[in-house]
Amino acid sequence: MIKYQTTRLLPEANFSIWGIFFVSFSMAILACQNIKSETGEENHLFEEISNFSEIDLNIIDSIYLENLESKYQDIPDLNSATVKELFEGYNQPETEIYQYEHISDFLKIDSLKGADSYEAYTQSLDIGMIRDAKAFKIGIASLGNDKKGALWGIWYSSYEACPYYHGVDIYLSVFENQKLKRTFKVGSNFSSVDPPVAVYNPISSTLNGSKLIIKMESNEIDLMEDGREEIVKNQTQINDYQL
């Protein structure tokens, strides 16, 4: 502990308000240094996700995702800087199932909008190009043992011509002692259509205590001329994690 001896700085007989000011100023500097060392500058990320609404987190399935996609415009935005930081902890699953992270779509669109170039971009859209995307907050859940889970998502939609793709991807960023540990993709309803073929790659998950179970699927579908649909290829993979 540092002991402040004001009598060495100012004679005791002349100790005045300036001595009090000096001690207070010194203590303030020390306090600021302690706050920075204890919390760390990276804790601004935890402060950001702490503003999310509190939620209960159990199951993310197709119904949950469809509901989110129907109202994504009304959900509070998540800024690109926070998205980048949360994604730094991304846990890339080992899988043969095709995975594309539409965060890159969001960052591209967000950059264009920030530079007032989005309208010009939309005038030059072509097949397969991203048309619009948004990142949004969902909520924060307690995971026990000083752990918090921030749930957030990306909505995306391409130019309305074949091939056409759209969907919502949901991510869970796990914090322990206010520090980001890992980020998982826990939900998706990605679909792509390019007749006579369509692709549907759903991701669903269940959180049971501290155990996270993620189910990944890939479906290749033939679109028949009579309107019928036939799944011609299916892959399924289930991963479980201890948070």
Protein Blocks (a to p, Z undefined) as FASTA:
>chain_A
ZZddfklmpcfklgcfklmmmmmmmmmmmmmmmmmmmnopmlmmmmmmmmpccdddfbdc
fklmmmmmmmmmmpccddfklmmmmmmmpccdddfbdcddfklmmmmmmmmmmnopmmmm
mmmgcehiafbdcdddfbdcdeejhiacddddddddddddddddddddddddddeehiaf
bdcdfbdcddcdddfbdcddddddddehjaccdddddddddddfkopacdfbdcdddddd
dZZ
